[in-house]
């Protein structure tokens, strides 16, 4: 079983973080959902992170890509802005 670190929002709106053990990322998400948590971030804790200490980064599956998450491209911002404008007009 693998160890997963997560950040989630509980049913009362509070942000929580913790660790869970599961066979895969998908089953970890399902397990947390059954506990009433909406997962916002999840990543697998590797043995190298435990032994090596504090450097975050790397290309692990489900990693957030840095302190504030992955960068958003200008094209994605433009599309999102256009969609938001359409919603506001509606």
PyMOL commands that set and color helices and strands:
alter all, ss='L'
color gray80, all
select helices_A, chain A and resi 25-34+47-52+74-89
alter helices_A, ss='H'
color red, helices_A
select strands_A, chain A and resi 2-9+15-22+38-45
alter strands_A, ss='S'
color yellow, strands_A
deselect
rebuild
show_as cartoon
